[in-house]
């Protein structure tokens, strides 16, 4: 149902799973967000089978780490990409057979080399954009590409002829809006196929660090290279897209972290404010608003006693 900070939450019982034997409550809390996603896309939709090869784009992410563990436990070969040599080494230590630094190596050429030209059977893609066309080049015949995010952009160029000749299947999915009955089936499959692996120790959740609830802001700030996404309640396009880019650039410079402003109709200003407050360093105060002008004002303020009637940064100053 999504993340949040709370002592208790309400969920349909069919979506709930018991804590696997031998795991603590903290370890169990690390399971659902990534294990549901990986099982749904890699095993249920893309049908990864024992003996096949999986390519994971972003192997050091939470999704990537889980994909490595489950695919290896499933008897598969795993190739991952990551953005630094340190991250590549960490992926190999976690069980990946090969790790490719996508900043210094061409993952298409490396995948072809590592598979003797055959290509991988399944790709777990969190990037999309121009990656999708490149993945078509290095996936095997009858291969499957599961797209679960668009960090590299929504537009892709694909060699349709190659798609046909290789009989490649490309799927896209989201989980949160799916019906309860669908999520219940995933929960049942996890309990049947994955929970025994957790209880036997064949698969373990990877937890980098644990923070107390009062340290939530510190936890968010502990990932210096992690982009922050802020959702604001405006329809995409035109002026609002321009303002989103400008504000994102200003916050990126100010916070020292990549910040992306996403325009989404229907997202309340309170939601946007809460998201920023959780990620913002100490001293930043973000107030709720359903007005583009007010949100622009508030994103630029570093003062807990901000007065919208007095403190106003003209839009023209953002472009200087």
N, C-alpha and C positions, 0 to 999 in steps of 0.2 A: 504493500500500500504506500510505500515511500518512507523516507527517513524523517527524523524529527527528534526533539528532546522532550522526553516525558517519562514519568515513573510508570504510568500505565497507558495502555491503548486498547482499543476495541477492534477486533478483527473477526471475520467469519471463521468458525471453528474448523471448517474443511480446509482452510488455508494454513492452519497451524500445524506444527510438527513438534514431537517431543524432543527434549534435549538428548542428543546421542549419549549413550553410556560412556563414561570416561571423560566427557568434556565438561568444562565449567560453563556457567551461565554466560560469562564474557566470551568464551570461545564459541558458544552456540550463537550468540548475537552476531558474530561475524559471518554466519553462514547464509541466511536467506537472500540478501541483496544480490550476491554474486552467483550462488549456486543455482537459484531459480533461473537466472538469465542464461548461464552457461548450459544447463541441462536443456532448457527450452530450445536454444538455437543450435548448439553443437550436436546434441544427441537426438532430440525429438524432431527438429525441423531438418537439419543437415544430415542426420543419420550416420554420424561417424561410427565406423565399425572397427573392431580389433584388427590390427595389422595395417590400418590406413595411416596416412600422414596428415597432420593438422598444422596449418599456418595460423599463428595468432598475431595480429597486428596490435602492438602494445602489450608485450608480454609481462612487463613489470607493473601493470595496473592491477587493481583488485580483480577485475574480470579476467585479466590475463593470467594471474597467478592461479586462480581457481581452474581455468581451462587447462593449464599445464598439469596440475595435480590430477584432475579427473581423466584427462586423455591418457596420461601415463598409466594410471590405474586400470584403464580400459584396454591397455595393451597396444597403444598407438605410438607412433613416432611424432615428436613435436618440434616444430621450428617456430621461433618467435622473432619479432622485431622489437627493438628498443632504441632510445635516443642517445644513450651513452654507453661506453665500454663497461662501466661499473654496473649499470642496469643489466647489460647482457650477461655479465658474469653471475649476477644474482639469479637471473632466470635459469642459467645452467645449473647452479647449485640447487635450485628448487626442482630440477628434474628435466628441464628442456634439453633436447638432444643437440640443438644448434641455436645460436642467437646471432642475429644480424643487426649491426648498428646502421639504421636506415639513414643516418646523417653522413656516413662515410662510405657506405656500400649500396649498391643497387640491389634491392631485395629480389627483383625479378631474376637477375643474372645469378644471384646466390642460390635462390630456390631451385633454379634449373640445374645448377652445378651439384647441389646437395642431393638432388633426386635423379641424377643422371639423365636429365632432360625430360623425365616423365611428368613432373609437376606434382603439386600436393592434391590430396583428395578433397579436403575441406579447408576453407578460409573463414576465420572469425574476424570480421572487419568492423572496427570502431571508427574508421577514418572516412571512408567513402571518398567523395571528390575525385581527384585524378588517380587515387589508389585503385578504384574499381576497374578502370581500364587496364591497369598494369596487372591486377590480379587475374584477369581473364587470360593474360599471356602466360602466367606461371601456374595455372590450375590444370590438373590432369583431365583427360577425357572422362566424361560423366562426373566431373567434379562439381562441388557445391560451394557457393559463396554466401555466407550469412551476414548480412549488414545489420548492425544493431545501433549505430550512431553515425553522425555526419560531422565529425570534428574537422574534416578537411574540406567541407562544403557540400552543398546539395546537388551540384551539377557534375555529371560525369560523362566522359566520352568513351564509348565502348566499340571495339571491333565486332560488329554484329555477325560478320561472316565467321570469325573465329568462334564466337559464341555458339553458332549453329553446328560448325564442324566438330567441336568438342562435346556438344550436347551438355553444356554447362547450365546448371540451375542457380539462379540468383534470387535470394529471398530477403525480405525486410520485415522486421517485426518490432512491436513494443509490447510490454507485458502489463503495465499498470492499468490501462483501460480495458483489458480483456475481461470477459465475464467471470464471475466467481467459480462457475462450474469448470471452466478451463484451468484456472489456477489450482483448483482442487485436484485435477488430474495430474498436474505437474507435481504437487505436493505428494501425492500417492506414489508417483514414479520415483521421486527422490527418496522417500522412505524405503521403497523396495530395493532400489539399485545403489543408492549412494550412502544411506545411513549405515549399512553394514561395513562399508569401506571406512567410514569415520570411526565406528566402534572398534574395528580391528586395528586401527592405526595406520592403515594403508594410505589414507588421506587425512591431512590435518589442516585446519584453518591457519592462515598466516596473519599474525597481528603484529604490526610494527610498534605500536605504543598505546597505552591505555590512559585516558584522561578522566578525571572526575567530572561530574556534570557542571560544577562551578567553573571548570577550566575549558568549557566548550570553545570559547573564542581563541584560547591559546592552542587548542587542538587544530582549529581551522587554519591558524597562522603558522602551524608547524610544517606546512608543505609549501616552501617558498616558490616552487616552480609550478604550482597547481593553479590553472586558470580559475577565476571566479566568474560565475555566470549570475547575472542579475536580471530578473524578469520584471518588466514594466508593462503597465496595462494599456498599451497603445497598439493600434493596428499597424502592421508593417508597411513600409513604403514611404517614399517622399521625404518630407521634412523630419519625421520621427526617426527614420533610419539614419539620417545625417546627424541628428542630435545624439542618437545612441552611440554612434561611432566617436563623436567628439567627447562625450562624457566618458566612454570607455578608455579613450586615450589619456584623458586627464587623470582618471583614477589609477590607471596603470603606472603613470609617471609618479603619482603621489604615493601609492602604496608599495610600489616596487614589485607588484605581481600582475600577471596578465589578467585583464578584466574585460569581459564581454557583456554588453547590454543586449538583451533579447526582447524585442517587442512582441507581446502576445496579447491579443484582445481578450478581455475578460479576466485577466490576472489582476487581482486587487492591489492597490497601492500598498496596503498593509503587508501583503506577501512580499512585495519588492523590498520594502523597508526592513522586514525581518531577515530576509536573506542577506542584505548588505550588513546589517548589524552583527550577524553571526560571523561574518568574514572580516569585518573591518578591524583594523588595529585599534588599540586604546585611544580614546579621545575623539573618535568619530561618532557623530550622531546623525542618523538618517530618520527622517520623519515620513509618515505615510502620506500619500497624495495620489489623486487620480488626475492630476493636471500635469501636462508635459512641462510647462513653465516651472511649476513648483518643484517637480522632481529634479529638474536641472539645477535649480537654486540649492536644493538640499544636498545633492551629491557633491557640491563644491564647498560645503561648510565643514569646518573642523572646530566646532564650538558647541558644547552641550547646551548652552543657553541661546541657541540660534533663534532669532526673531524674524519670521518670514516677511513681516511688514517693513523691516528696516534693512535687512541684509539681502542684497540682490546682486547677482553677478550677471551683467548683460551677456546675451549669447555672443555678441561680437567679440567679447574678450576671449571666448573659447578658441577662436580661430587665429588669434595673434601668435 
